[in-house]
Amino acid sequence: MCGPVRGICSRREVKHSVTSKILLFLVICLLFIAAYYAYANYAAGLYYLAGRYDRMMNPYGVDPEAPVPTDADVDLHRSMFVVDLHADTLKWERDLLERSAFGHADVPRLREGNVSLQGFTIVTKSPLRMPWRDSVSARSPDTNTLLSLMQGRPMFSLRDRAFHQIERFKEAVRRSREGGGTELRLIRDVEDLGQLVEDRRAGRDVIGGILGIEGGHWIGGTAADHESVRADIRELFDAGVRMFAPTHRFDNALSGSSEGYARYGLTAHGRTALEEAERLGITVDLAHISNDGLRDAGEQLDNPFIVSHTGVRANCEEPCRPDRNLSDEDIHVVLENGGVIGVGYWPQAVGPSVWRIADAMAHIMRLAEERGVDDPGRHVALGSDYDGSVTPLIEVSHLDVLTATMRQRPDPFTDSQIRDIGGRNACRIFATNLPGGNAETSEQLCTRLNVSSPHK
Ligand SMILES: [Zn+2]
């Protein structure tokens, strides 16, 4: 449009108008590119911060008094079917298949530690424990939301956060098959577990992963009914989840938590969730649950359950935190059910020394013995809580130090007990509970189970 009369422009005016349009277009392009780079760097900056946060939250601790494994300790460890019930590795952005310079666990390090089967548990919400409160409130600022923002993961839906982690795990499983290195394999039923046992016996380079949920916070509540609770559990089952802990560190619609405000027992929806989990072949995990919740679940459940990562309250001294740990009464509930307790390696669970890990195990075994349990070592397992924002005293790639601790303590465990604790007990629980499993299969598959480590 030029001149007073519409549509009539001089040649100079036409040229001027085209130049303006080109200039305007170039300015818009420049603004767009600048905005893009600002955003990209902003996202890269957030991603970098997520890595720094991971590095800060998941260091290893050092115990100068830790034993040096003898040849016999190492030989025993290398022939064990090692199972660890709990690691939060999927919460972080590290590639599961690559050795990382920070954090606790990844496939190369699990391989060095001769781990056959690793529980990968999914955390979706971690509210801060305010220093002026003795409980964790669901309304406190959630560090997982901030982490999700930094990682570019789903921010607003806890369910979506869980499924994002499940997909990340499956993607690592797919890549491991194509990569030609150590195979990472999702364990969904007793047939998968049997195949894993066979492959590890033959010294094949494969590590099983069993998926778990730590806190079903989006399940149940006022907007839900029992059918929708069952549907939510089935959705997790269909996605491959085989361990389910109703609570984490705060009370939710399924149960109170041991660190929650009200610490109530199982709710009606909580009962339905556990009933459905048990029916489908998902192992119930009662880590973090309130005392009342543990008792309610103990009465309800028929299949053996786990407490995947904990310490014991007895002889728990600073920095060990008794409120987080199992009392003798709690331990009796687990023993009554025939369940298994995964003992952790971090100071707040067991105390400041690796020897305390074995002491906590020995305490559970003593209580089992007092109850007249034939084989008291059958109720203890490993529950590292790797990558769970803790400072474990045992590195996964040097897990033989833990075997050495059990063998070298003043009152040593027998090699058979160490094999049970190191993995056979957890194997038995999964072989009983997984689809297609039962107590008989579990004895055939897991008792007298020895393997040959792929890492020489
Ligand atoms: Zn936990």
Boltz pocket constraint, residues with backbone or C-beta under 6 A from the ligand:
constraints:
  - pocket:
      binder: B
      contacts: [[A, 214], [A, 287], [A, 288], [A, 309], [A, 385], [A, 388]]
      max_distance: 6.0
